[in-house]
């Protein structure tokens, strides 16, 4: 079963400095039908104007993954971490017992990113931070593991039974993904468009998938980019 979440149906807010789309209920946007999927709680697609950003604020008991599409994101937090996140880098922050951080775009360039929240396996973990680069060629024509419970294949480690893959496909490029029994998948399209088991998905669209044995994915445009979450 594939349930499509169209880009146009997402929640939306524009604060001037931030133009954002909410796949699931977040902040002032609430829809009881879209409170998350399995352990995936938030996917926000953010567009931050140059020299703007989120002032220092707190999080607790959440695995937060940031994926920059364009521009850059400067991160500073209460554990002493100060890093800049750029395209094809993945950042994972374990909020755990509590962490405060700020995020800002560069002074000259707009930032486009996905902010992803995943519920942790348990609460009150020690706050932690990890950031890794995955070259575009690592994702070209394949599913590249970028975050996983065990930090497998050089992915960032996440405190939940989830495997997050990134992929970039050329026009007519095809890949498949098998779902083990009891597993579920969310696919989020970043750029381009693709065919998923006969359903067309475009940039900004997402899809919740359950009770499917295999996913057949075919790109309908060059440089189609997407994320695939394999969830328990």
N, C-alpha and C positions, 0 to 999 in steps of 0.2 A: 504494500500500500504506500502510495506516494501522495503526500499532502503539500501542495505548493503554497508558499508565502510570497506573493508578488511584491516587487519593490514598491509599486504605487500604493499598496495597502498598508505599508508600515507606518508606525507613528512618525511624526515629523515635528521638529522645532527649529526655529532660526532666531538666534540671539544676537545677530549681527556679527560678532566675532566667531561664532560657532554655528554651522549649519549641520544638523544631525538627523539621522534616520534610525528609528528604533525597531528592530525585528521583534523584540519582546517588550512587555511592559517595563517602563523605566521612567524614573523621575515623575513628571506630571502626566505622562502618557500611561493610561491603564486600559487594558482589555483582558478580561478574565479568560478569554480563549487563548491568549498568548502570554503565558507566564514563564515560558521556557520550554525546553524539550529534554526530557531525561535530566541529566546533571548539567546541561547547558542552560545557563540562566540569562545571559545577555549577549547580544551582538549589536553593537552600535556602530554605524558607519558615520564617521566624523570628518568634517571639512573645517579646518581651523585657519582663520585668516593669519597673514604674516604678523609676527611679533605679538601674538596673543596666546592664550592658553588657560589651563585650569590652575587656579591658585592652590596653595597647600590645603589639602583636605585628607580625611581619614577613611580607612577601610579596615574591615575585620572579617576573618573567616571566609575568605574567597580566594580562588586561584584566578589571577587576572593576566590575560595574554593580550599583548598589543602587537599588531601587524601593520607596519607602515607601507602604504601603496605608493605615495609620492611625498616629497618634501622630507622633513625630519622632525623628530620629537625629542626635546631635551627633558630628561627625567632626573629629579632629585628626591630623595626620601630620607626618612628619619633614621634609617640604619646607616647612613653615611654614603649611600650609593649616589653617584652623579654620572650619568651616561647620556649619550645621544643615540637615538634609534633611527636607522635609515632604511630605505627599501630593501627588502629581502632579508631583513633581520627580524628575529622573533624575540620578544621580551616576555618573561614569565615572572610575576611577582606573587609570592605567597603572603597574603595579608595576615593570616594566622591570628595571633593574640592582639594584633593592632599595628598598623603602620600609617604614617602620614607622608604624602608625597605631592609634588607639583609636576605639571607637564606643560611644555610650551613649544610652539612652532619656532622656526628660525625667524630672524628679523626681516628677511627679504622674500620668503617663499611660503605659499600656502601648503598646509599639511593635510593629506588624505590618509586616513587610517581606519582599521577596524579595532574596536575595543571589545574584548571577549571576556566574559566572566563564567567560571565553572565552579560549581559547588565542590568543596573539598571532601575527601573521604571522612575526615574527622576535624573537629574544631580545635582551636587553641594551639595550632602549630606554631613553631618558631618562624617569625618573618624571614623571608629569603628572596633572593633576586637572581635571575639568570638571563643572559642574552647571548644569542648565537646568530651567525650569518649563514644563510643557505643560498648559494649562488643560483642564478636563474637556470643555468644548464643542469643543475641537480634536480630541478623540478620539470624540466622540459620532457614532455612525452611520457611522464610517469607520475606516480603518487610518491612524493618524498615525505617521509615521516619527519615532522618538525617539532612535535611535542608528544610525550608519552609518559606513562606511569613510571617506567623504569629508566627513562632517558635512553631508550634503545637507538641504535644506529646514529649516535651523535645528536639526537634530538634533545630539546630542553626537557627537564623532568617536571612532571605535574602530579600533584597529590590527588589523583583520581584515576579510576579505570577508564581512561579515554585515550584514543590514538588520534592525533590531529595530523592530517596530511595537507601539503600544498602541491599544486600542479599547474603547469602551463602547457597548453596544447596548441599546436599549429592547426590551421584549417583542415578539417576532415581527420584530424588525429583522434585515435580511439584508445581507450583504456577500459579496464573492468575492475570491479572490486567485489569480492565475495563477503557476504555477511555470515558469520558463524551464528549458530542457534542462540537466540536470546539477545543478539546484538541489534543495535539501531544506528541509523546514520542521519546526520544533517549535512547538507551541501549548501554552501554559500558562494554565489557567483560574484567575483570581484570585477572582472572585465570580460567583455565579449559575450558569447552565448554558446549553449551546448544542448545536445539532445540527451536526456536521461531516460532510458527505457521507454522511449517514444514520446516523452514530454519535453517541450522546449522551455529552457530557462535562460533568462537574459540577465545582464548586469544588475545587481541589487536583489535579484530573486533568491529565495532560499527554498529548501525542500526537506521535509521530515519524512523519513523512510523507515518503515517497519514491515516485518513479515515478507521480505524479499530475499531471495537466495543470492542473487547476483545483480550488480548494477553495471549496466553497459553505458558508457559515457563517450559521446562523440562531439568534438568541437564543430561549431558552425561558423566560426570566424577564426582568423589568425590571432595568435597570442591570447587566447581565452585563458583566464586565470581564475582559479577557485580554491576554496578550502573544503576538505571533507573531514567530518568528525565521526569516528567510530565509537559508539557509546554503549554502556551496559544498560 
